[in-house]
Amino acid sequence: MKKAAVITGHGLVSSFGDSTEANWQSLLAGYIGLRKEKVAGGYACPVGRIFQEGIFSDPEFVDLTRSTLKSPPMGWDWTRSATSWILCSAKGNITGLGHKGAYSLADSAKSIADDLKLINTPTCISTACTSSLAGIVLAVRMMKSGQYTHVAVTGCDLASDFVLNGFNRINAVSPEICRPYDADRKGINLATAAATIFLEWRSPKPGEIYLTGEATSNDGFHISRPKPDGAGLSDCIRRSCGTEIPDFICGHGTATLLNDNMESEAIARSGMATIPLFSIKGQIGHTLGACGVLETVVTAKCLQEDTILSSCGFKKPGTSAIINVSRKVQKRPLRSALNLSVGFGGGNAAIHLTKA
Amino acid sequence: MHQFRLTNDCLFQDGSPYRNRAEGQCLRDFLMALLQEFYTGESYRFKVVDDLGLACLATTAVCVYHEKRWHSTVLEKRALVFATHHGSIVTDQEYQNCLDLNRRTSPRVFVQTLPNMAAGQVAACFGIRGEYYVLVQTSPDNATLENTAALTLAYGGADLCLTGWMEYTIEQELTVKMTIRYAHEKDQFVGSLASASIARS
């Protein structure tokens, strides 16, 4: 088999716990990791938090990122010249603002890379909510070029006051548990999370998950509104899938009116309206720049377990184009999947995953 | 290759003064005047953009103005790779101050705090619909920018790539540097078409 970017390991921390298995079991069981709280500005809304023992607050950005990197796959060597790391975030360590120089993503990355003894300078990407899926796309390109054989991609973002207040000001936050793709959706729920995916450039072994297509694009339309016809995301889908039709789609599904409509249009115009689609944001929340890697880990797990998840909160179809939103957990043989991300700034990203 | 350099007083083309800032004209008005002269796209609300976004838009307008190749390239084949350390730390700080003082802010201020907003504005304004990355670096690293542009041109289906460094620091220093790179005979060579830069001091 031809060489490809093979997923050989992952680390994940969300409100469901600090292991992929804990997150997977919670998603399967339909649990919701969001709790209502009063946030900055006096607004009450569900938020996904990672509570540390004895400390009633989210962990610090660098610690959270570091925790997903502590168990690389066997044989992973950070000190090799062909190993690299990409850190992705929408707002990075924004809670460090005011402590001069402490909050830049590049500074956070350097401190972690020094601990890892990474000899290459880490790459940092910040394209809002597409950050970490764009990171995976770039990682694949870095390996295709022959420069690297091992690349880890981490996404991390905090549901900080800064971010919660900001999304409230643009009326994008739902006061209730969010309902992606539903007719009565009222907006997003924000959540803290971090996730890392370890990629190796080699021939995949039977049962392994590898990337068969990847693309990013920009709508070239507006900084905070997606292009309603979904042309930009559709272009990404076309370039990542080629002529392949995936068995299911792990959608971006933020539960905002504009995003879910645009996503449905993009999926429909890509000829994938009948493909089962789900969003995990009704359970884990919107983890901003972390969602791309986090949802790639979940998508890979779905392929391994031959399971399509249900889209929690979805009851009544409510998108502008008709799409096939998954209402219950389905077991069936699966071979490939599509993962999507959309973000402020007009960004789109898509990756196509296949089981060997 | 055309080279433009923009200071707070003058736009130079290939070393010679091209447009001077009028006496008493503030930098923002000077940038707006450059946009009025060089921007050839559809109408865009430049005034709602913060200073970093405005500088990026003006620099890009100057950079692409004379490039026939840019204008003849389909939008989906135009890519963008920007790099920054903080984006606009001034806008971040302004937003944080409002939060600390429990003051309401315009919704657009939060959106402008995202490091990729200036890039998003440039993409929307100049019809860039291909690959799109915003890198965060400790200091301008041309090698990484060039490498990312080369990967984008080789594997991302792009024919042209606008690359740039942008920064707006707490000391109100504004830095923007743009270059248009292109793939010659697809995947073989990455050359440069035009470049433009702005620095407040």
Chai-1 contact restraints between the chains, C-beta under 6 A:
chainA,res_idxA,chainB,res_idxB,connection_type,confidence,min_distance_angstrom,max_distance_angstrom,comment,restraint_id
A,L97,B,Q96,contact,1.0,0.0,6.0,A-B,restraint_1
A,S104,B,H85,contact,1.0,0.0,6.0,A-B,restraint_2
A,S104,B,H86,contact,1.0,0.0,6.0,A-B,restraint_3
A,L105,B,V136,contact,1.0,0.0,6.0,A-B,restraint_4
A,A106,B,V136,contact,1.0,0.0,6.0,A-B,restraint_5
A,A106,B,Q137,contact,1.0,0.0,6.0,A-B,restraint_6
A,A106,B,T138,contact,1.0,0.0,6.0,A-B,restraint_7
A,C124,B,V136,contact,1.0,0.0,6.0,A-B,restraint_8
A,S126,B,P115,contact,1.0,0.0,6.0,A-B,restraint_9
A,S126,B,N116,contact,1.0,0.0,6.0,A-B,restraint_10
A,S126,B,V134,contact,1.0,0.0,6.0,A-B,restraint_11
A,S126,B,V136,contact,1.0,0.0,6.0,A-B,restraint_12
A,T127,B,N116,contact,1.0,0.0,6.0,A-B,restraint_13
A,T127,B,V134,contact,1.0,0.0,6.0,A-B,restraint_14
A,A128,B,L114,contact,1.0,0.0,6.0,A-B,restraint_15
A,A128,B,N116,contact,1.0,0.0,6.0,A-B,restraint_16
A,R141,B,L151,contact,1.0,0.0,6.0,A-B,restraint_17
A,R141,B,Y155,contact,1.0,0.0,6.0,A-B,restraint_18
A,K144,B,Y155,contact,1.0,0.0,6.0,A-B,restraint_19
A,S145,B,L151,contact,1.0,0.0,6.0,A-B,restraint_20
A,N165,B,L99,contact,1.0,0.0,6.0,A-B,restraint_21
A,G166,B,F110,contact,1.0,0.0,6.0,A-B,restraint_22
A,R169,B,P107,contact,1.0,0.0,6.0,A-B,restraint_23
A,R169,B,F110,contact,1.0,0.0,6.0,A-B,restraint_24
A,I170,B,P107,contact,1.0,0.0,6.0,A-B,restraint_25
A,T216,B,E131,contact,1.0,0.0,6.0,A-B,restraint_26
A,T216,B,Y132,contact,1.0,0.0,6.0,A-B,restraint_27
A,N218,B,A123,contact,1.0,0.0,6.0,A-B,restraint_28
A,N218,B,I128,contact,1.0,0.0,6.0,A-B,restraint_29
A,N218,B,R129,contact,1.0,0.0,6.0,A-B,restraint_30
A,N218,B,Y132,contact,1.0,0.0,6.0,A-B,restraint_31
A,G220,B,L75,contact,1.0,0.0,6.0,A-B,restraint_32
A,G220,B,A123,contact,1.0,0.0,6.0,A-B,restraint_33
A,G220,B,A124,contact,1.0,0.0,6.0,A-B,restraint_34
A,G220,B,G127,contact,1.0,0.0,6.0,A-B,restraint_35
A,G220,B,I128,contact,1.0,0.0,6.0,A-B,restraint_36
A,G220,B,R129,contact,1.0,0.0,6.0,A-B,restraint_37
A,F221,B,A124,contact,1.0,0.0,6.0,A-B,restraint_38
A,H222,B,A124,contact,1.0,0.0,6.0,A-B,restraint_39
A,I223,B,M117,contact,1.0,0.0,6.0,A-B,restraint_40
A,I223,B,G120,contact,1.0,0.0,6.0,A-B,restraint_41
A,I223,B,Q121,contact,1.0,0.0,6.0,A-B,restraint_42
A,S224,B,V111,contact,1.0,0.0,6.0,A-B,restraint_43
A,D235,B,E76,contact,1.0,0.0,6.0,A-B,restraint_44
A,F344,B,L114,contact,1.0,0.0,6.0,A-B,restraint_45
A,G345,B,N116,contact,1.0,0.0,6.0,A-B,restraint_46
A,G345,B,M117,contact,1.0,0.0,6.0,A-B,restraint_47
A,G345,B,G120,contact,1.0,0.0,6.0,A-B,restraint_48
A,G346,B,G120,contact,1.0,0.0,6.0,A-B,restraint_49
A,G346,B,A123,contact,1.0,0.0,6.0,A-B,restraint_50
A,G346,B,A124,contact,1.0,0.0,6.0,A-B,restraint_51
A,G347,B,Y132,contact,1.0,0.0,6.0,A-B,restraint_52
